[in-house]
Amino acid sequence: MTYRNRTPFHAEIIGSLPKPAYMVDAWVGYYGRPPLFQAVLPSKSPRKLNAAEFKRIEDSAVDQVIALQERAGVDVVNDGEMRRGLFIDALTRALEGVEKTPLADSYMRIDKGLFGPGNPEMVTSKIRRRRAITIEEFAYLRARASKPTKVTMPSPLMAFLMYLPKYSASAYPDPFNLFVDAADILRQECVELAALGCEYIQFDAPELGFVCVPEQKVPTFDARKIDLDRFVSEGVEILNSAATVPGVKFGLHVCRGGGGRRMYPQQTTASYDAISQQVFKRATNFDVFLLEYDDSRSGGFEALKDVPDDKIVALGLVDNPPTPPQETPEFLIGRIEEASQFFPRENLALATRCGLLPSTIDNAEAILRLVADVSHHVWG
């Protein structure tokens, strides 16, 4: 087995950072719409941009958030997902085999939230990789950052959002075959990232947050005829198959709502106990589990007993509000000590609960500085 560096980054980041106001305007000027879940609204009349102008502004925003993270003192940095409208872009914008379709009556608010109010894209034929999204992100990040770096990408199981039998069953009678193809596509991107020197890749998996509440039989799964028990067994094994690149540390972020928490509360109302046995024991190729514990919706830390001791657990204890951080260092230190009753303290880390999209760029720095200061106090 090729060696993987499993040393914890005790001051962790999750991924997305809020776009500066000029980047929000640039997004409207180039794409004709603002990115989702941003605390800053675009100005009334952003000027139209061509591709070269937009890329220069995008690069400036990446430079700004790299510098922000390094000033704040976190142990690992990324590009803040400045080049994406939403984290899932690294999958949806990379595929052939999807088409815009009329908005279905069976859609839940999460679908409208992720894809906007227009016509969402659905899988209509076998998917193929059209382009790599994260390669540009990492190549630029590696050249600019002075600290260890991380690339984020969506879980292949997030392809479920692009699956409805009405549009997709002719290509994929069984949606799990779609997940296999998505995992193969993302694994290939991981191989290319590793060839460029990338050593840490995080998969974001809000879909696993949905199934923390299996008794609700979440309608968005029922509409797709996806069995939840199979989703957290065979589905997690498919997800695990994407994390098989030698020399890369893989993280799994089990998201509980992110910037759109109020839009899809089914992710936010139950503990990890419903999935801990399946996910933590089946996701064997992941070295780091990034879990959200910023309030009571995630339950207690007992589920950490199901995580193998040789893994790393990053505790998402710091909220991501539009205001400066509300948690005190003393509170966070106490929560870390509580978690250490169920998982080895030396293999714990501290993070925000999710990306920082609801915040502003100035408050994001204060939030990350709190994460860094507390983690360095606790672990040295």
Buried (B, 14 or more C-beta within 10 A) or exposed (E): EEEBEEEBBBBBBBBBBBBBBBBBBBBBBBEEEBBBBBBBEBEEEBEEBEEEBBBEBBBBBBBBBBBBBBEBBBBBBBBBBBBBBBBBBBBBBBBEBBBEBEBBEEBBBBBBBBBBEEEBBBBBBEBEBEEBBBBBBBBBBBEBBEBBBBBBBBBBBBBBBBBBBEBBBEBBEEBBEBBBBBBBBBBBBBEBBBEEEBBBBBBBBBBBBBBBBBEBEBEBBEBBEBBBEEBBBBBBBBBBBBBEBEEBBBBBBBBBBBBBBEBBBBBBBBBBBBBBEBBBEBBEBBBBBBBBBBEEBBBBBEBBEBBEEEBBBBBBBBBBBEEEBEBEEEEBBEBBEEBBEBBBEEBBBBBBBBBBBBBBBEBBBBBBBBBBBBBBEBBE
